[in-house]
C-alpha cells in the first residue's frame, strides 16, 4: 500500500501559512505605528506629560491579535478561492490547499473562524469602528479583489490595494477608544489615518508590479490579467514611476494639519519622507528590463526594488513615530546615517 507523499500531509505550519504570515507582519507594523502616532500626538499636545505606556501597549496587543486574525482570515479565503490557479504558478503551487494537503472545506471553515473571531475580538476589546474597518478589509479583499478584480481587470492590484491599506485605520480607530461612533466610521477625528491609508494605497502598485515584471508569463498562463503581460513591461514601468513620484509627494503629509504634529516634527518628517521617497524612486527608475535573469528567473533590479519597497514602507511609518518622540534626536540619527553612507561610498571609490 503506497503512502501519501509528505507534501500532501497537512501540519500546523500549513494551517498557519494559509494566513500568509509574511504579509501580515508588514501590515501589523503599519497598524502598530498608527496607534503609537495617535498616542504620541496626544502626549505632545499635553506638553509631553502623562503618556500611559501600558494603555498604549494594551491597545497595540488588542489590534495585533484582531488584525492578525482578520487579515489571516481574508488571506485564507484567498487560498480557498484561488485553488484552481495557484497550482499553475511556481510562487503558489506549494500552498496547502493548492497541493491538496488541506481541503477547500477545511480552508473555508478555518477562514470563517479566523475572520469572525478577529472581528468579535475587536468589537469587544477595541470598538465597533476598528472592527468595521477590519471586516471591511476582509469583504473587500475576498469579494472585490479575489473573486472579481484579480481575474478580470488589469487594475486588480491598484483597486485591490484598498484592502491592504486599512490596518492604519483599524489601529487609529482602536487608539481613539469610545470617542468614535459606528454611525460614521469614516470620521476618525483626524486626516492623518487617511493619509497613512493613501501611503499604502500608492505604494502597492509599484511594489507588486516589480514582482510581476519577472513573473509575467506565470500570470499569463494562469489567466490573471496582470499589467506586465496585458499592457507590456514598458507601460508597467511608466505607471510604476508615476506611483513612485506620487509617493515622494507624500512628504507633504504632515503639512495638511501641522498643528496636530507640531511644526518642527512636520519639517523633520518632510525631510525624511523626501529622502526615503527619492531612495525608493531610484530603485524603480533603475529597473533594467533587459538585464540577464538570475538563477531563479528574476530580473535582479526588479527584485531589488521589490525588497527595498518593503523597507521603505516600514521606515515611512517608523520614522513618524521617532519624529514625534524627538524631532531633534531623529535629525541627529539621520545626519549620522548620511555620514556613514557617504563615508562608505568614499571608501568604495578609493578601493
C-alpha positions in Angstrom: 0.0 0.0 0.0 1.5 3.3 -1.1 2.0 6.1 1.4 0.7 9.6 0.9 3.6 11.9 -0.2 4.9 14.2 2.6 3.9 17.2 0.5 0.3 16.2 0.7 0.2 15.8 4.5 -1.0 18.9 6.3 0.7 20.0 9.5 0.3 23.0 11.8 2.6 25.1 9.7 0.3 24.6 6.7 -2.7 25.9 8.6 -0.6 28.9 9.8 0.8 29.6 6.3 -2.7 29.9 4.9 -2.8 33.2 6.7 0.2 34.4 4.7 2.2 35.4 7.8 4.9 37.3 5.9 2.4 39.7 4.5 0.7 40.0 7.9 4.0 41.1 9.6 4.2 44.3 7.4 0.5 45.1 7.8 0.8 44.9 11.6 3.8 47.3 11.5 1.6 49.9 9.9 -1.2 49.3 12.4 1.1 49.4 15.5 2.7 52.6 14.2 -0.7 54.2 13.7 -1.5 53.6 17.4 1.8 55.0 18.5 1.4 58.0 16.3 -2.0 58.7 17.7 -0.9 58.4 21.3 2.3 60.4 20.8 0.3 63.3 19.2 -1.9 63.3 22.4 1.2 63.2 24.5 2.8 66.2 22.6 -0.4 68.2 22.9 -0.3 67.6 26.7 3.2 69.1 26.8 4.8 65.7 26.9 3.2 64.6 30.2 1.0 61.7 31.1 2.0 59.2 28.5 0.3 55.9 29.5 2.7 53.3 28.0 0.7 50.4 29.4 -2.5 51.6 27.9 -0.8 52.1 24.5 0.8 48.6 24.7 -2.6 47.1 25.6 -4.2 48.8 22.5 -1.3 47.5 20.4 -1.8 44.0 21.7 -5.6 44.1 21.0 -5.1 45.3 17.5 -2.2 42.9 16.8 -4.4 39.9 17.7 -7.5 41.2 16.0 -5.6 42.3 12.9 -3.7 39.0 12.7 -6.9 37.0 12.9 -9.0 39.1 10.4 -6.3 39.6 7.8 -5.3 36.0 8.2 -8.9 35.0 7.6 -9.0 37.1 4.4 -5.8 35.5 3.2 -7.1 32.1 3.9 -10.3 32.8 1.9 -7.9 33.8 -0.9 -6.2 30.4 -0.7 -9.5 28.7 -0.9 -10.9 30.6 -3.9 -7.5 30.6 -5.8 -7.1 26.9 -5.5 -7.6 26.5 -9.3 -4.9 28.9 -10.3 -2.3 28.5 -7.5 -1.0 25.2 -8.8 -0.2 26.9 -12.1 2.3 29.3 -10.6 5.7 28.4 -9.1 5.2 31.0 -6.3 1.9 29.5 -5.1 2.0 25.9 -6.2 3.1 24.6 -2.8 0.3 26.3 -0.8 -1.5 23.7 1.3 -4.9 23.9 -0.5 -3.3 24.1 -3.9 -1.4 20.8 -3.4 -4.3 19.1 -1.7 -2.9 18.9 1.9 -5.9 20.9 3.2 -9.4 20.5 1.7 -11.3 23.6 0.4 -14.0 22.9 3.0 -11.3 22.8 5.8 -9.8 26.0 4.5 -13.2 27.7 4.3 -14.0 26.8 7.9 -10.6 28.0 9.1 -11.1 31.3 7.2 -14.5 31.8 8.8 -13.2 31.0 12.3 -10.3 33.5 11.9 -12.5 36.2 10.4 -15.4 36.0 12.8 -13.2 35.6 15.9 -11.0 38.5 14.9 -14.0 40.8 14.3 -15.6 39.9 17.5 -12.3 40.4 19.3 -12.0 43.9 18.0 -15.7 44.7 18.9 -15.2 43.5 22.4 -11.7 44.8 23.2 -11.4 47.8 20.9 -14.5 49.4 19.4 -17.0 48.9 16.6 -15.3 51.3 14.2 -12.0 49.3 14.4 -13.9 46.1 13.9 -15.8 47.7 11.0 -12.6 48.5 9.1 -11.2 45.1 9.8 -14.4 43.4 8.5 -14.4 45.8 5.5 -10.9 44.7 4.6 -12.0 41.1 4.7 -15.0 41.6 2.5 -13.2 43.9 0.0 -10.2 41.5 -0.3 -12.4 38.4 -0.8 -15.3 39.7 -2.9 -13.9 42.7 -4.8 -10.3 41.7 -5.3 -10.1 37.8 -5.1 -13.4 36.9 -6.8 -13.7 39.8 -9.2 -10.8 42.1 -10.0 -8.0 39.6 -9.8 -9.4 37.6 -12.7 -11.0 40.4 -14.8 -9.1 43.7 -14.5 -5.6 44.9 -15.2 -6.2 47.3 -12.3 -6.7 44.4 -9.9 -3.6 45.3 -7.8 -4.4 49.1 -7.8 -8.0 48.9 -6.6 -7.4 45.7 -4.6 -4.8 47.7 -2.7 -7.6 49.3 -0.7 -8.0 46.2 1.4 -4.3 46.2 2.3 -4.4 49.9 3.2 -6.9 49.6 6.1 -4.6 48.5 9.0 -3.7 52.1 10.0 -7.5 52.8 10.1 -8.0 49.9 12.4 -5.1 50.9 14.6 -6.1 54.6 14.8 -9.7 53.7 15.5 -8.7 51.4 18.3 -6.5 54.2 19.8 -9.4 56.6 19.7 -11.4 54.3 22.0 -15.0 55.1 22.8 -15.0 58.6 21.3 -15.9 57.2 17.8 -19.3 56.4 16.5 -20.2 53.5 14.3 -22.8 55.7 12.7 -20.0 57.4 10.7 -16.9 55.1 10.6 -15.2 57.4 8.1 -14.9 60.1 10.8 -11.7 59.2 12.6 -11.1 62.6 14.1 -8.1 63.4 12.0 -6.8 63.4 8.4 -3.6 61.5 9.4 -5.0 58.0 9.4 -6.4 58.6 5.9 -3.0 59.9 4.7 -1.5 56.7 6.1 -4.1 54.8 4.1 -3.2 56.7 1.0 0.5 55.9 1.5 -0.1 52.2 1.4 -2.6 52.5 -1.5 0.0 54.4 -3.6 2.8 52.0 -2.6 1.0 48.8 -3.5 1.2 49.0 -7.4 4.9 49.7 -7.8 5.7 47.2 -5.0 3.7 44.4 -6.6 4.4 45.1 -10.2 8.2 44.9 -9.5 7.5 41.2 -8.7 5.0 40.8 -11.6 7.6 42.0 -14.2 9.6 38.8 -14.0 6.6 36.5 -13.3 4.6 37.9 -16.2 4.4 34.6 -18.1 3.2 32.7 -15.0 0.3 35.2 -14.5 -0.5 34.9 -18.2 -0.5 31.1 -18.1 -2.8 31.3 -15.0 -5.2 33.7 -16.8 -4.6 36.6 -14.3 -4.6 39.9 -16.2 -1.6 41.4 -14.6 -0.3 44.7 -16.0 3.1 43.5 -17.4 1.7 40.9 -19.9 -1.6 42.7 -20.7 -0.2 46.2 -21.3 3.5 45.4 -21.6 6.6 45.8 -19.4 7.3 49.3 -20.7 3.8 50.6 -19.9 4.1 48.9 -16.5 7.4 50.8 -15.9 5.8 54.1 -16.8 3.0 53.6 -14.3 5.4 52.3 -11.6 7.4 55.6 -11.9 4.3 57.7 -11.7 3.3 56.0 -8.4 6.8 56.3 -7.1 6.8 60.0 -7.8 3.4 60.4 -6.0 5.0 58.7 -3.0 7.6 61.4 -2.9 4.7 63.9 -2.7 3.6 62.0 0.5 6.3 64.0 2.2 3.8 66.9 2.4 1.6 64.7 4.6 2.1 66.4 8.0 1.5 69.8 6.4 -2.1 69.1 5.8 -2.5 69.7 9.5 0.8 70.9 11.0 -0.8 72.0 14.3 -1.5 68.3 15.0 2.1 67.1 14.9 3.9 70.3 15.5 5.9 72.4 13.0 9.3 71.0 13.9 8.1 67.4 13.6 6.4 68.3 10.3 9.7 69.8 9.0 11.7 66.8 10.1 9.3 64.2 8.8 9.0 66.0 5.4 12.8 65.8 5.1 12.8 62.1 6.0 9.9 61.3 3.7 11.6 63.1 0.8 14.9 61.1 1.4 13.0 57.8 1.6 10.9 58.6 -1.3 13.8 59.5 -3.5 15.7 56.4 -2.3 12.8 54.1 -3.3 12.0 56.1 -6.5 15.6 55.5 -7.6 15.2 51.7 -7.3 12.1 51.9 -9.6 13.9 54.1 -12.1 16.9 51.7 -12.1 14.9 48.6 -13.1 16.5 47.2 -16.3 14.1 45.1 -18.2 16.8 43.7 -20.4 19.4 42.6 -17.9 20.1 38.9 -17.6 17.8 36.9 -15.3 19.3 35.3 -12.2 19.2 31.6 -11.4 15.7 31.9 -10.1 14.4 33.6 -13.2 14.2 37.0 -11.6 15.2 40.4 -13.0 17.7 41.4 -10.4 17.0 45.1 -10.4 13.2 44.5 -10.2 13.7 42.1 -7.3 15.9 44.7 -5.6 13.2 47.3 -6.0 10.6 44.9 -4.6 12.6 44.2 -1.4 13.6 47.8 -1.0 9.9 48.8 -1.1 9.2 46.7 2.0 11.9 48.6 3.9 10.6 51.9 2.5 7.1 51.4 3.8 8.2 50.2 7.2 10.6 53.2 7.5 7.9 55.7 6.5 5.8 54.6 9.5 8.6 54.1 12.0 10.1 57.4 11.1 7.0 59.3 12.1 6.9 57.5 15.4 10.5 58.6 16.1 9.9 62.1 14.9 7.0 62.5 17.4 9.1 61.1 20.2 12.0 63.5 19.5 12.5 65.5 16.3 15.9 66.7 17.4 17.2 63.1 18.1 15.7 61.9 14.8 17.6 64.7 12.9 20.9 63.6 14.6 20.3 60.0 13.7 19.6 61.0 10.1 22.8 63.0 9.9 24.8 60.1 11.3 23.3 57.7 8.8 24.0 60.0 5.9 27.6 60.5 7.1 28.1 56.7 7.3 26.6 56.3 3.8 28.8 59.0 2.3 31.9 57.6 4.1 31.1 54.1 2.9 30.8 55.3 -0.7 34.1 57.1 -0.4 35.9 54.0 0.9 34.4 52.0 -2.0 35.6 54.7 -4.5 39.1 54.6 -3.1 39.2 50.8 -3.2 
